Amino acid sequence: MNILLKIGFLPIYFLLPCFTLFAEPSVFIQQLSKLERARELKRSFKNISLSSAVSQGLSKNYDEQIRGNQEKIEALNWDNLKDSFWLPNVSIDFTTSKHRLGSLTSGNSFTYDKDPSGTLALNFGEYTIFNWGKDYLQFKNDLATISRSQESLSEQRRNLKHQLVIEYFNLVTLKRLEKSSRDILRQSSFIYRFARERLGLRRIAKHDVMAARDTYLQAQADFYTLKERIKTASENIAFIIQDPVGTEYVVTEEINFRKLTMPISEAVVLAHKYSQYTKQSEYELVNSKRSYEISIKENLPLPKITLGLGAYQHAFGSGISSTQYVNGTGDRLEVVASVNATWSILGHGGLFNKRTRIGKLLEFNQAQINHQRYKHFLDSKVRTYYQQIKNSEKLYLIYKVKLENLNRTFDYIMDRYMSNKISFLYFKTYLEELSLTTDNFYSTLYSHLKYKVELAKLMGIDEFPGEPLSQLVTKVVN
């Protein structure tokens, strides 16, 4: 916002400091002490852009570092699960008999062998050939759980990226509002001095001076409120991207207004396909169905077919040293079948495990309801965000035209007031309208972008097709 004052016939007032009030007991500006000036010099400033904020956040954010470790843990769990299901459990077992190291009390004691004995074995364990799909269903459930955990980590990373975009543009908006507020404060300061000068010449009523003073004080309050909000926004960003506490950011970008071109039907389709709500509800639905199938098979006397692979065992001890292959069935590899079923009569699970099966069925029904609920939720939420985006696009164009009109006529209104052709009340109303419109314009621009980011987050995508992050900003030309 460029506001030019046509005050050529009163240049002395324009050159006066903008933040100093005429001496009144109740109105003063606090001067900075030497200590405060030293602190001001030690303030930490840093240039920041959208791309640098996102890049640093994705590499240094505390939660992101934890997610990096968690991804490695999930990868280990994935390998452990696959190996334990598809491969035999081969292990090296080493056992020895007890060997006395010493006695704490005297008396009769058990006699241990002088030399310890034991075994060292390469154990191949037992390999399940067929178990009516019970083991496989549980394996699929466990794989789905790990896979969903990995997807969830990716979703959290994308949410962090979206959060950084929103926080950054909140800072950009506050910086722009601060600049506009400084302009309003400058105008209010000048008008207050001008009113006091006219009061001395008896060309203005005292209540107009008091009204000008009140306008100036309110402009000061608004300005310092914005500065405090900027500090809070800067601190939020500093924590997210792991910058030092107290870092103050210098931004050289502005929000680039771009209308959303994607039709709502496409947004709904993408949300149902990629949204984290869809993936979570589908995961719960499929896993609960498999768990119900397992509960049914667990209640049937189905034989489990296994192959005992045995072990190569070396025995050692006093006068003993031998190596042989041992197996529960002798030295042969045999396929065996066994049944291991338990049906409760009383207690946990109910008669013949009826309550257990009903519970698994209810969990499956609950997952179905939850899946339908999230479908409805996505339809509603996508439509809500879409309407908010379209409405903010209309408001943006309205406020843009209105702000341009107010800026164009401000010089004229200023001249009229200084020529005593309009009242201060009229000028004050115009100044307040200019301030309010400026705030609405930049707030609407920020809200429009925020709604778009929230919609992308809901849809499960990083950014809208054909709209990369680099196109969300424009460089400020000083």
HELIX and SHEET records of a PDB file:
HELIX    1   1 PRO A   11  LEU A   15  1                                   5    
HELIX    2   2 LYS A   34  LEU A   41  1                                   8    
HELIX    3   3 LEU A   50  LYS A   60  1                                  11    
HELIX    4   4 TYR A   62  TRP A   86  1                                  25    
HELIX    5   5 LYS A  134  GLY A  200  1                                  67    
HELIX    6   6 LYS A  206  ILE A  240  1                                  35    
HELIX    7   7 ILE A  264  TYR A  274  1                                  11    
HELIX    8   8 GLN A  276  GLU A  298  1                                  23    
HELIX    9   9 LEU A  351  ASN A  353  5                                   3    
HELIX   10  10 LYS A  354  MET A  418  1                                  65    
HELIX   11  11 PHE A  424  MET A  459  1                                  36    
HELIX   12  12 LEU A  469  LEU A  472  5                                   4    
SHEET    1   A 2 PHE A  45  ILE A  48  0                                        
SHEET    2   A 2 GLU A 248  VAL A 251  1                                        
SHEET    1   B 4 SER A  91  THR A  96  0                                        
SHEET    2   B 4 GLY A 118  PHE A 130 -1                                        
SHEET    3   B 4 LYS A 304  GLY A 317 -1                                        
SHEET    4   B 4 ILE A 320  VAL A 326 -1                                        
SHEET    1   C 4 SER A  91  THR A  96  0                                        
SHEET    2   C 4 GLY A 118  PHE A 130 -1                                        
SHEET    3   C 4 LYS A 304  GLY A 317 -1                                        
SHEET    4   C 4 VAL A 335  SER A 338 -1                                        
SHEET    1   D 2 GLU A 253  ILE A 255  0                                        
SHEET    2   D 2 VAL A 473  LYS A 475 -1                                        
END                                                                             
